[in-house]
Amino acid sequence: MEKIGRLNGKVALITGATSGLGRAVAERFVAEGAQVCIADKSQERLKEMQTHLGEAIITVHADVSTLEGNLKMVEATIEKFGRVDIFIGNAGIYDGNIGINDLSLNRIEAAFDEVMNVNVKGYLLGAKVVLQELLKTEGCMIFTASHASFYSAGGGPIYTASKHAIAGLIKELAYELAPKIRVNGVAPGVIATAMGMPNSLGSEAPSIISGVEQALPLPFIPESKDYADLYVLLASEGSKAMTGTIIQADNGISIRGLVRTSGGL
């Protein structure tokens, strides 16, 4: 893979990076010259990623919702590469856009715990465990937020609450860790890839609703790779004046008109 070079010499740790958005970010970071530790729960996909990207990466089988899993991935990164410059909290699961009226009483507690453990606790634990290493390099943290961090109907109440929490986490960590560590986020809109689901709600997320792009001012469904360059920007010197920033890459959801989706040029 051709090295473009904006991240030459940098070491990144990325969670949830064997499929979808995380995979696209890992591939782009390697192309930009970074060495990458990929942490994920799927041993099969980790093996495939190791074959795909070769010596530029290491893979770690880890559960980000546990302290043990987070310690394991940071220790593996230091053992192999000797440092961490960039931590990307990306692992996440969806709630299937199941509304509160449709969440049964015998599933709601388990679903809440599963989603929050991955989407919120996983990011917080990762930030805590990698903190001392990032202080050494004066590195950065980047978290995957969502349009559901700002608006309704990007998921059900559990997913939306988890992504609103991430918006708050980004801002609080940016405040606490300045000036040594920059903390930013990317909030994608619709992506043409499936997310995992909590076991309590089923194994597969629903597919993208046909025609949803027509409700967007930029009327297309982005692929995962369309967002990867935003993570490169936030990891590079090009964003050295940015912290506490969440890039809303959501096809213009925030500027939809009342009468028309867009001006229509």
C-alpha positions, 0 to 999 in steps of 0.5 A: 500500500502506497505511503502518503505520509501525513502520519509517518512515524506515528503509532495509533491504537484503534478499537473496533477496526476490523470492519466498517468505519474502523477498518477504513480508518486503519487502512488509511492510517497505514497508507499515511505511514502510521503503525497501528494496533487494531483491537477487536473482539472478532478473532477471525476478522483480526486474522484477516486484517493482519494478512491484509495490512501485514507488518504495519499493524498488530492485532489484539483480541480484546473486549473494550467494555472491560478494564482487562481488555483495555490494559491488554491492547495498550500493553501490546501496543507499547510492547510492539511499537514502544509508544502511542501517539493516537488513540481512536475509540471507535468500537460501538454497537447499535440499538436497532433504532428500537423506540422505548415503546417497543423495548420489552421490559425483559430486554431493556436493562440488558440492552442498556447495559450492553450498549453503554458498556461498549459505547461509553464505558469502553471509550472512558476506560480506553482514555484512562488506560492510554493516558500516561502513554499519550502524556509522554508523546503529547498525543491525541484522542479521537472518538467516533461520535454520531449524528445521534450525538446531536439529533433525535432519530439516529437510533433508539433512546439507548443508542442516542443517549450513548452518543450524546454521552460521547459528545460530553466526554469529548468536551470534558476530556479536552478540557481536563487534558489540555494543553498536553493532549488534544481530544476531538471527535468525528460524528458521521451521519448515515454509513453504508455499513452495518453495526453490531447489535447487543445480544439482548436485541438480536445479532444484526442491525437493520439495513439502511432505509431505502431512499433515506438519502433524499432527506439529506441536503447532500443526497447520497449514502457515504461509504466508510472510506469517505470519513477516514480522512477526517481522522487523519486530519485530527491525528495530524499537525493540520489540526493542532489548533483543535481540541474539544471539536466534533466534526459533523460529517452528516451530509448537512443534516443540521441545515435541512430546510423546513419546506425543502431539504436544500436550496436545490441548485 
